[in-house]
Amino acid sequence: MGLALLKDKELNGMNRKDFEDALMHIADMARIAEQKLTLKVDKRINDSYKEKKHEIDEVSVNIRSLLK
């Protein structure tokens, strides 16, 4: 029981609860950063797709007009 109390009170000079809270905060920050990066990458891919789709549509229209 003495060891369990020691582990609850201190972890290398820091309160265990404070350490856990700090670790959770870091994990939350990493998760949020990952989400932001994912959204930016998804937007860039979507924008690139729309741009290329528009170019393909323009070429298709030009080809159809030449074939008439």
Number of C-alpha atoms within 10 A of each C-alpha: 6 6 8 8 9 11 13 12 14 14 13 8 7 11 14 16 13 12 13 11 12 12 12 12 12 12 12 12 12 12 12 12 12 12 12 12 12 12 12 12 12 12 12 12 12 12 12 12 12 12 12 12 12 12 12 12 12 12 12 12 12 11 11 10 9 8 7 5
